[in-house]
Each structure stands twice: as C-alpha cells, then as structure tokens.
C-alpha cells in the first residue's frame, strides 16, 4: 500500500464516526484501533486520484464510509461466527457482548449510507446498497452450504462476491464516480474490484491449504475442517474418483475431523493439481483486473492499482 | 387503520423482498406472515395521498422499504434481547439461529436503502439513514441505562426516538416527499411522526403499569422488572421522598425483584400521580402531532391521520 496518506484516512475514520451515544465511539475506536491495512479506502483514493490528479476531502469521507461498511460486516461476522479474536485482540462481541456488537454494526451501516447521502449521489448509493445486499446474501449462502459437497461454482462466486469482492468493487466504483461521470469507467473500475476480490479470496483458500502457519496467522486446513468447499477442492471436485470423493465427503460431514484425515484430504486435492489450478485461476483474475484498467489514464496511481493486483497473487503463493 | 389497501401493501412487501438466496425469502415470508398492523406503510400512504389525492406504485414500494427497515430492527432486537416469541410465534432467531437472523436483518436494511436509491431520492435517503442511525443509538442507550436510576428525560427521549419515533417520522417524511417538494410540509410531517411515536411509547409505558394483562398480551411491570425507568416513574422521579426513592432504586437494581416489590413500586408511582401525569403528557404529544398537520389540505386522509393520533392515546388508557 504505497503513495497513500494512511494517517489522514485514520483521522477521517475517527472524525466521521460521530455518534451521539458515547458507547459507540468507545467501541468504534476499539475496533478502529485494532488496525487493518485500509485496502478499501486505498481503492477509493487511488481511483479518484488516478482520474482527477489529486484527492478531495469528500474522497476521504466516502473512503471512511466504505471502511465503516467493512467494519460493520466484521462486527456482524464475529457475532455470526462466535469469534473470540480478531487481529490478535479479543473481538468486540467478547468484550462488549453480542447485543451491543449487533447494534454498533447497525449504526456503522447507517452512518455509511448517511455519509453517502451527504457527500455522494444516488448512483453511488444504488451501487453500495446493492453490495451490502450481496454481502448478506453471500454470508447466508456460506452458512447454508456448510458440509454440502454439492456446492457449485455459482454458489462459490456468490459467497466470494459477498465476502470480499462486491465491497472491493464498490470502493473502485465510488472512487471513479467521485472524479468522473463516465459510466464505462465506473463499470470497469467495479469489475477490477470484483476481479481482485475473487483473486484475493482464491489466494486465501490456497493459503489455508498450504500457507505457512506463522504467516497466515492461524492453523491450516480450517476451511475443510469447518465443512467449507473452497477453490482448490472445487476446481477438481468433478474429476475425483469414487473412493477419493467418498473420503472427502466424509471429512466434510465430520464435525470434528482428526488432523490425519484433513492431511489426507489435502494430499488428495494436491494430487489432482487442485492447488496448482487454483493458483492459475487466481492469476487469470488478476490479468482480467488489469485489463479492466485499460481505459484509465496511464499514471502513477494506475500503476499502483496494477501492482496491487499483482501483489494479491504474490502473497506467498 | 381505515381506508387503506392493506392487501396491496402485503403483496408489495412480498414482491420487493427479491433475494437471490432462497433462505432470505423463506425467513422474510416467515416474519411477514407473522402479521402486523403495517402502521409504517399506512403513514407513508396516507401522507402521499393526503397531498396528491391518490397513491402511485412507488408509494407502495417505499412503504414496503420502510416496513423492511422496521422488520430488520425487529430481527436484530430479537437477537439483542434473546427473545423467544413475537406475536405468538417463535422468533426467527429461535427457529433459524442468531447468525441467520443477523444476516437477514442486514439484507433487509440494505434492500430498503437500495429501493430508496431507485424509487426515492437523496433527500429521503438522508432522512431515512439518519433515522436508522438513531434507532441503533437509542437501543444502545437503552441497554446502557438498564438499572440506572439517573436516567434523564434527555436519555428517555433518545431511547424512545430510536425505539419508535424516528421511523414513524421518516415514514411521514417520505410520504410527504413523494407528493411534494415543500420542505416545511416535509418537516411538519416528520414532527407529526415523532410526536405520535413519543405518545405511543408513553402509552406503552403506562400500559405496563396498569394495562389489562389479557389485552396487553404480556405480564405487567415488565419494564421495572428489567430495570428500565419509563415515563410514569421518570415524570415523578425528582419529587420522590428519600425512603420512596431508596425503595425504587433497590427494585431497579434487583435482577429478579419479587412481584410484591414490583407492586409496591407501582403503588408509589401511582401515589405521586406518575401514571396520571404520563397520560396528560401523552395527550400533549397527540395535540402537538395534530397541530403539525395544520398546513396540510383538509381531506379524508388528513382526517384519518388525526384519528390515528387520537387512537394512540385511547388504547385503554
């Protein structure tokens, strides 16, 4: 994340939270202080600067609004998953309770849309609220598809769009819309965001198969352990011989599969080149993302966006 | 609720839920089928008809959007409160789990804003998203003020605005904005909504003190039992003699006060005329609400809105 005024982003994030109830400020600061790379604000600011040449105050405000949407979804996620820790700190739900966490998430969603009603326009709100719908839809589908071997590519995409890609897309859309009314550019920016989002998620899936535990920051083979079919398995699922298929099905259905079985499943996926194919597909999405930028002017900011796309598939894969 | 095409409201509510994930439709229908008076759509439709003379399709769509916001807040409320039943049916969180309930609520919030981005305008979105912020703020404050004898009028209003009044206000604002661009009318409509909302909540508080259990549909003195200071107590709190004050404080701090103590507290509040004064104040809010309608044309729909305001304080008090 280069050539990016992260300090101003952090300042804006705290300035526009603006609740009348102190508890929200306290929890808001707790989660904002937890850190994060601020990829979403980065995307907004890069696209608007790529087109306008500089960033205006409202770019920062709407980049904060999009980070609030992300934060709201993390808060609700932690309630949904019953998570204990995030970025090494106890989650908000552990410290303040599920009730408070749900409501602070609601506040952040509403505050984001409120900021869009003041500093944005109706077209941005349409794009952003559509993304929030898809985020909820994707997470619901993910819950429903747990331990379901019949998970399809279509299901996977809906899940991944909701998890990461649509909000990335909205950040790019909003960044572009802040500096241009060209619908083609806005759509291309949105597609760039979707494509890097999908690539990002596939890489995440790969890292769960064969990352280095100390770098990934959590134990491996978590997805399969939780009964989730992710890209490396999805991409070779139809090729599996009956006995391999039965074995993997049994692992997915097992609520607490022993590590031995997880490692055997991993070996099967690797034998069918699942991880290799997943890497290849992630690179395809990165290529598509870069193609989406072709109508944007060539400058330093576009270069940073191209490098961001490359960086996604370079994360230790 | 008279002169009101409730059937068309019900049809619209089901038509515009429109999720790509079937589970949302299933849960959406479960909660919509639970019924409800649809006060919020009623307010939207009455205001737009009072000004335009008839209702357009988009009035119905945005009245559904506002009912989705209400539904989303009920879903999240049930998670926050850990409720078991609503309108005699097991709550969504009991049947489908807290995780799903939170996400379906998120979907409904987002869908409502999405519909506003298509059928409404930026000014409506500003008003509505501000209300959603205040709803979350009010509920958080209510959680925080439990067992706090120092709850002030200011706290009470923030809580009540969030619980009922701001969404009523937004319904009236949107209904007016659908048929008029007169800012004064929009503001007056919003104030009418706030005033009937506050009156409604004060009446609710009174019913918890002295309603008929079979009519209220739940046991009495629930608020005090849960440590909540509501209007009949709030309005006489500063007049309490030391021994009465200490007794009521002890009841509020007691996590499970015996009925005997609740009844003694009720008697004290009644002796200080708390319930009488609350009734009087509720009537004041209804009077203010009716005054807010003075610039609206005199017709059948305005009459219905006046009667609705009167009806609120007539509910068995």
Interface residues (C-beta under 8 A of the other chain):
Chain A: X19 X20 X21 X23 X24 X73 X76 X79 X80 X81 X98 X99 X100 X102 X103 X104 X106 X107 X109 X110 X111 X113 X114 X116 X117 X118 X121 X122 X123 X125 X126 X129 X130 X132 X133 X134 X135 X136 X137 X139 X140 X141 X143 X144 X158
Chain B: X19 X20 X21 X23 X24 X73 X76 X79 X80 X81 X98 X99 X100 X102 X103 X104 X106 X107 X109 X110 X111 X113 X114 X116 X117 X118 X121 X122 X123 X125 X126 X129 X130 X132 X133 X134 X135 X136 X137 X139 X140 X141 X143 X144 X158
